Amino acid sequence: MQFVFDVDGTICFQGKPLSEPIVAALDVLTRQGHELIFASARPIRDLLPVLPLHMRQNAMVGGNGAFAAAEGRIVAAVRFDEVTAEAIVRLIRKYDADYLVDSTWDYAYSSRADHPIRRNLDPERLARSLPLEQMTEMVKAVFLSSSDLTGLTEELRRLPVVLYRHGTEDVVDVSPGGADKWTGLQALNVKPRGFVAFGNDANDAPMFRQAFRSVCVGDHEELLTLSTEQVPADERLIAGRIRALGEQLA
């Protein structure tokens, strides 16, 4: 069975690498013959550092479906079309927005040095930090603050994009239209009803709708309506549920 794991808030907390109980539970899944896939809002570049070295070759979806990677290389990337990318840049200027804009690998960042997202941004210095004007492609954008975040969000919704507003962080996460975690999983040849999904937020809903089993970590209202079960956001309880499902489905 394929097991698909969201990362932040599901098996990774406070931006720290996966804990020993979680890694041990995932290793048990692998020994049982299950396949591990990671599906994150993070781009692949920022997903790698929270994983142990022996899991960095696993299949991954990054950028809420904008990226797919396998065996250590990006195998698919969905980009904003030129018109949409130019519109996003105009909105950045209009609303005096701080942002993180990702290309396939490099990024442009404009916000304070102590922002939580900045602390998790390219910690292993794998990419280049570029001025926004030098970004030749745009795969994902996160708006971190703005003179009018509500107005910015309303204008973004008129573009052909997929948008998530994360209330707990008060950031707006934008991916190209048609890109979500399920489309990213399809790029890795994952089939409907052929996997178990773990997640905690609205961006996990597309893959929950296609999963054979789905586990909501925490109490996100929408995910609870889609999930087959729930587990509290406690690493040891999550690890225990991973082990139990792995044994049940082996």
N, C-alpha and C positions, 0 to 999 in steps of 0.2 A: 504494500500500500504506500502511496505517496502521502507524506505529511507536509503541509505548507504552513509556515510560521511567519506571521507578522513579527516585527522585531521590537521596536520601542513601545513600552507599555504592555507588551505581551510576554516576551521572554527576556527582554533587556530593560533595565530600569535606571533612570537618572543618567542616561547616556553612557553607562559603564559597560565594559565587556560582559558577555554572558557569565553568570555565576557558576560556581562548581556544581551545585545541584542540577542546574539546567543543562550544562554540558554533559554531565553524567547520564541524565535521562535521555538526551539526544543520542549519545553514544550507544545506549541500550537499543534504541530504535534501529540504528544502523546494524548492530549485531543481529537483530531479529530479522533482517532482510528488508526493512522499510527504506524508502528513499526520502531524504530530507531536502526541502526546498525552502528558501527564505524569500519573503515578499515584503518589501519595506517602502516607506515613503522616501527613505534615503536614496541618493544615487549609489551605484555600485561602489564608487570610490570611498564613500563614507560608511558603507555597510561592512566592508572588509575588516576594519579595525576592531569592531566589537565581536567578531567571530574568532574562535581559536584557529590556529594555523591549519589544523587538519580538516577544517570545514570550509576553507576558502575556495576550494575547487567545486563545491556543491553548486547546483543550479540556483539561480537567484533572479528575482524580479526587483527592480529598483525604480525610484521615482514614481511610485504609484502606477507602475505599468509602462512607463516611458522607456525603461531599459529591461533587457533580459540578458542574462549571462550564464555561461556554462563552461565548465573546465577552465575557469580562470580568465575567460575573455568575453567581451560583450558580443552577443550574437544578433541582437536586434535593438534598434533605438527608434522611437517615434519623435519627430521634431515638430515644433510649431512651423507652419508655413510662413513665408516671408511677410505677408500682409499682417498676420496675427502677431508675429514677433515685433513688427514695427509699431503696432497698436499698443502692445504691452509696454514698450519703451516710452511711448507718448504718455501713457497713464502713470508710469513711474514719475515722469517730469511734472505732469499736471497735479498729482496729489502728493508731491514731495515725499515719495515712499522710500523707505529703506527696504532692501531686497537681498535675496540670494538667487542668482540666475545660474543655472547649470547648462553647460554644453555636454557632449558625450562624456567628457572627462574633466575639463577645466571649469572654472567658475568665476563669477563676478560677485562681489559682496560689498554691501554698503550698510553698515550699522555699527553699533557700539561693540567694543572688543569683548565685553563681558556678557553679551547676549548668549543664552543657552545654546542656540543653534551655532553660534560662532565657536563655542567650545568643542562642538562635535564635528566641526568642518575640517576635513582633510588633516586629521591629526598626524598622519604619517607622512605628510608632505609629498603626496603622490602626484599632485596636479599643479597647474599654474593658476595663480590669482591674477585675473586680467581686468582692465577697465571695461565697463559695459560696452563702450564703443568698439572694442576690439573683439567682441564675441561674434564669431562668424556663423554660429548656429545657436539655437535655444531649444533645450529639451525639457526644461522644467523651471518654474519660477515660484519663489516663496516671498510673500510680502510680509515684512516683519513689523512695520509701523507705517503710519501715514497721517497726513493732516486731516484726512477724512476717510477712515477705513471702510465705513459703510458705503459712501459714495463710490469709492474705488471698487468695492465688491460688486455693486450694482452694475457698473460699467463693464467689469470683467465678465459678468454673466451674459452679456450681449455678444461676447466673442465665442468662436467655436472651440471652447476649452472645457475641461473637466475641473471643477472647483470644489475644494473642501475648505470650510472655515473651522479651524480648531479653536473652540471656545476656551479651553483650558489654557492655551498658549496665546490666544488672540492673534493668530497669524492666518494668512490666507494662502493656501497651497494650490498651485495651478499647473495642470498638465495638458498636453495637446488633446484636442477632441478625439474621442474614441479610445483613449488610453486609460486603462484602469488595471487593477491587479489581475482580473480575470483575463483580459486580453494579453497581458504579459505572460501569464501562465500558459495560454494557448500557444504563444511563440515558443514555449518549451515543450510543446506536444502533450500537455496535461489535458486529460479528457474529463468531461462532465461526470459527476458522481464517482470519479475515480480517485478521490483524495479526501483527506481530513484537513480541515482548516482551523487554525488558532488565530484569533485577532481580538482587538479591543476598541476599534474606532470606526467611524463612518466609511473610511476608505477601504475597509475590509469587507464591506457589504457585497460588492460584486462577486468576490470569490466565495463568500458564504452562500450566495444563492445557487452556486454550482456544485457545492461540496456534497460528498456522501455523508459526512458528519462534520459539525462545526461547533467549536468551543469558544464561547465569549468569555474573555478574561476581564473581570470587573463587571460593571453594570450599565454599559452603553445602551440606551433605550432602543435604538434601531436594531443593533446587532442582536439584542435579546429576542426580538421578534423573529429573527432569521436563524438563530442558533438552535442546535439540538440539545445543548447543555451549557452550563455556566460554571466557572471556577473563580474564586476570589483572586485578586491581584496580589498573591503571596507566592514567592518563588518556590517554596517547598511544596505547597499545594499544587502549583502548576506542574512542577516536576513529577509529582506523584500521579497526576492525571495523565501526563504524557506516557509514563511507564505503564499505567493500567490500560490505556487504549492500545498501546503497542502490543501488549501481551494478548489483549482481546482480539486484535485484528491480524495477528501473526499467522 
